[in-house]
Amino acid sequence: MEESPRSSQGEEPVVGAFAVPEPRGDDGIEIGLAGLLEVAPDAMVVIDGDGRIVAFNAKLTKLFGYDSNALRGQAIEALIPERLHAGHVLLRQQYMAAPVARPMGREQELPARRCDGSEFPVEISLAPLPGLAGTPTPGGNVIAAVRDASERVRTGRRISRFLDAAPDAMIVTDRDGLIQLANAQTLALFGYSADELRGQPVEILVPPESRADHPRRRASFTDSPTTRPMGSGLELEGIRKDGSRVPVEISLASVEDEGDLLVICTVRDISERRLADADRAHLVALVSSARQGLLTLDLTGEITSWNAGAQEIFGFSAADMVGRSWTVLDSPEQSEDSSGTVARILAGEQLHPLDTARRDRHGQDVEVSISLALIQDRHGRPAGVSVVIEDIAERKRDERELIAAKAAAEATNQELEAFSYAVAHDLRAPLRGIDGFAQALVEDYGDVLDDVGQEYLGQVRTSSQYMASLIDSLLLLSKLSRQELCPVAVDLSALAAQSIQRLRAADPQRQVQVEIQHGLLALADSGLMSVVLDNLLGNAWKYAAGGQDARIEFKATEERGVPCYVVRDNGVGFDMAYAGKLFGVFQRLHPISAFEGLGIGLATTQRIISRHGGRIWAQGEVGKGASFYFSLPMKESHHV
C-alpha cells in the first residue's frame, strides 16, 4: 500500500478527509487503513491506548461538526457530554485492559456531543486494531464505528407513545425472551422502572415455581409464532417487584424486524374481574340460599329465574315456574293485577313495597310483601324486572296481636285511671271528714280534753293529712306514667336554678352552698324534667350536711364513657347495699322521724327518666353524701 508524501512543513501525510500518522511499529497505523475508514458507511474513529483520537473519517467530522484539524490528538471524551466524562474514562480503561470486538446493536445507546454543544443519541461498535504481530494488544489502538441513532430513537419514542396509549401492559421481547421495551402500564403494574426491565429475561415477571418451564413454553411459541388473542390466551399469575402476585391474562403476537423476531406480549390485570367473579359467585350463592323469594321477569312478565326461597314460599319449583307468566300467582284478594304492576315498573315508575296476597301451589293465599325494581341493560334500556317476595304471614299475625294487646292495654289504662280517680275521691272524702272532726274536737272541746287527749287528736290529724299526701303522690305517679312526652330544647341549668329558688323560699333559714353548671341543654319534656330536678335537688337539700357546710352541685359528667348529669350533696349518704331500694314506691332508707317524705319522689323520677329512654342510678357512702346520675340519650342532649 503506497504511503502519501509528507508536506513541506514536516506534518504527517493527509489521506482523504483525515490525517494518518506514519507507521510506528506495533503501535502504528498502516496508511491503507485510511482509505478503508473513508469508504466505511458509518462515522469512524481510531483512538490510541490513552484514549486520544489518532484517525477519523470525513463522516465523523460531518456528524460532530468539527473540521479535520480540530479533533486530532483530542481525548475521545471531546465527543461525549461533559457530565459523562468521568464514567467514560473508567469504562474506556476497563475496555483497553481486555479489548474484544463489540458489534453494532450490542452496545448500549449513548448520548454524544457535537461541536456546537448539542447532544444526540448514537450507537457504537468497538474493535481492537491488531498490532504488527496480527493480534490485539492491551492498551493498543481501538477502532470505533459511530452511527447516528436519532431517527431510531424517534421511531422508538413513537412506538413507546403508541404502546403507552394502550389500555393494557405491553412488553416487547426478542427471540431469546429478553425484554426490549415495556410500556408505562407494564411499569405501573409490576413496579419496575424501564431501565430495570430492559435486557432482562421476561421470566423476571413470572412466579418462581413457573420459571423453569417458561423458556420451553416461550420457545414453542417462537418456533411456531401464531397470534393468540386476549380471551383465548393464557391466564397466569405475574409477580411484581415487591414479590406480590397479580392474576393476568396474556395475548401473544410476533413481528419481524430486520430479520429478527420480536414477540409482543399484551398483559391484562384481571384482579377486578377475579373479584367480580367471586362476588358474582357469592351473589349467586346468596340468591340461591336466600329465604326471600327472588325472581326475575322479562319485558312480558314471564319468569326467567326462580330461587329456592320462592319455592319455599309458594311450593313451586324453578322447573314449574320458569317460562310462565308470573300472573299465575295472582290471588282474588290482591289489590292490583300483576301485569299492570310490571308495566308501571317498565315505564320507569318507582313503587313502594306492596303488602298483598298471592296464591301458592295448593291454591291457598299467602300474605307477602312484594318489591319490584327495573333491570336495565348496559345502554340503560329496560331489560326486565327483579322481584323480591317476603313471606309476612308471621309479621301480620304479630301486628294483629300487637294491635289487640294495645287495645286491651288502653282499655285497662282507662279502667285504672277511672279506678284511681274513684278511689282518690272516695278516700279523700272520709279523710277530710276525719281531719275536720278532729279539728272541731280540738276547737270545741279542747278545754275538756287533757293533754293526752289533745295529743291523740293531733296524731289523728297528722295521719289523715299524711294519707291525703300519699294519695296525691300516687295519682301524680300514675299521671306521669301515662302523660304524653313533648320533647323540646330544655335548659336544665335554668330549671335547676328555679328549683333551688323555691327551696330557699320555703326554708329561708337554711344555708346551703349550691353550684349549678351553666348551659346544660337537653331534648326533653320541660314539665317532666322540672319534676325530676325538683325531686333530686329537694332530696339533696333535705339530706345535705347541716350548718354552714351544706353543699349541692348539679353538672354534666361522664360515667363509663356515657354522657350524663349528676346531682351531688355532702349529706348523710346511704349504704350501697340498699341502693336497689331507692327507686321503689314507698321505699325509705331513713326513718320519717329523722327526714320527712313520702318515699315516692325517686320512684317518680325513675319513671320519667325511663320514659325519656335514659336511666338513673345512685352512688353513696354513709356520712359522705350521695350522687344521683341520670342520662338523657336523645341526640340533641349536650352542654355548652
C-alpha positions, 0 to 999 in steps of 0.5 A: 500500500503506497504511503502519501508524501509528507508536506513541506512543513514536516506534518504527517501525510493527509489521506482523504478527509483525515490525517494518518500518522506514519507507521510506528511499529506495533503501535502504528497505523498502516496508511491503507487503513485510511482509505478503508475508514473513508469508504466505511458507511458509518462515522469512524474513529481510531483512538490510541491506548490513552484514549486520544483520537489518532484517525477519523473519517470525513463522516465523523467530522460531518456528524460532530461538526468539527473540521479535520484539524480540530479533533486530532490528538483530542481525548475521545471524551471531546465527543461525549457530554461533559457530565459523562466524562468521568464514567467514560474514562473508567469504562474506556480503561476497563475496555483497553485492559481486555479489548474484544470486538463489540458489534453494532446493536450490542452496545448500549445507546449513548448520548454524544456531543457535537461541536456546537454543544448539542447532544444526540443519541448514537450507537457504537461498535468497538474493535481492537486494531491488531498490532504488527504481530496480527493480534490485539494488544492491551492498551493498543489502538481501538477502532470505533464505528459511530452511527447516528441513532436519532431517527431510531430513537424517534421511531422508538419514542413513537412506538413507546407513545403508541404502546403507552396509549394502550389500555393494557401492559405491553412488553416487547421481547426478542427471540431469546425472551429478553425484554426490549421495551415495556410500556408505562402500564407494564411499569405501573403494574409490576413496579419496575422502572424501564431501565430495570426491565430492559435486557432482562429475561421476561421470566423476571415477571413470572412466579418462581415455581413457573420459571423453569418451564417458561423458556420451553413454553416461550420457545414453542411459541417462537418456533411456531409464532401464531397470534393468540388473542386476549380471551383465548390466551393464557391466564397466569399469575405475574409477580411484581417487584415487591414479590406480590402476585397479580392474576393476568391474562396474556395475548401473544403476537410476533413481528419481524424486524430486520430479520429478527423476531420480536414477540409482543406480549399484551398483559391484562390485570384481571384482579377486578374481574377475579373479584367480580367473579367471586362476588358474582359467585357469592351473589349467586350463592346468596340468591340461591340460599336466600329465604326471600323469594327472588325472581326475575321477569322479562319485558312480558312478565314471564319468569326467567329465574326462580330461587329456592326461597320462592319455592319455599314460599309458594311450593313451586319449583324453578322447573314449574315456574320458569317460562310462565307468566308470573300472573299465575300467582295472582290471588282474588284478594290482591289489590292490583293485577300483576301485569299492570304492576310490571308495566308501571315498573317498565315505564320507569315508575318507582313503587313502594313495597306492596303488602298483598296476597298471592296464591301458592301451589295448593291454591291457598293465599299467602300474605307477602310483601312484594318489591319490584325494581327495573333491570336495565341493560348496559345502554340503560334500556329496560331489560326486565324486572327483579322481584323480591317476595317476603313471606309476612304471614308471621309479621301480620299475625304479630301486628294483629296481636300487637294491635289487640294487646294495645287495645286491651292495654288502653282499655285497662289504662282507662279502667285504672285511671277511672279506678284511681280517680274513684278511689282518690275521691272516695278516700279523700272524702272520709279523710277530710271528714276525719281531719275536720272532726278532729279539728272541731274536737280540738276547737270545741272541746279542747278545754275538756280534753287533757293533754293526752287527749289533745295529743291523740287528736293531733296524731289523728290529724297528722295521719289523715293529712299524711294519707291525703299526701300519699294519695296525691303522690300516687295519682301524680305517679300514675299521671306521669306514667301515662302523660304524653312526652313533648320533647323540646330544647330544655335548659336544665341549668335554668330549671335547676336554678328555679328549683333551688329558688323555691327551696330557699323560699320555703326554708329561708333559714337554711344555708346551703352552698349550691353550684349549678353548671351553666348551659346544660341543654337537653331534648326533653319534656320541660314539665317532666324534667322540672319534676325530676330536678325538683325531686333530686335537688329537694332530696339533696337539700333535705339530706345535705350536711347541716350548718354552714357546710351544706353543699349541692352541685348539679353538672354534666359528667361522664360515667363509663364513657356515657354522657350524663348529669349528676346531682351531688350533696355532702349529706348523710349518704346511704349504704350501697347495699340498699341502693336497689331500694331507692327507686321503689314506691314507698321505699325509705332508707331513713326513718320519717322521724329523722327526714320527712317524705313520702318515699315516692319522689325517686320512684317518680323520677325513675319513671320519667327518666325511663320514659325519656329512654335514659336511666338513673342510678345512685352512688353513696357512702354513709356520712359522705353524701350521695350522687344521683346520675341520670342520662338523657340519650336523645341526640340533641342532649349536650352542654355548652 
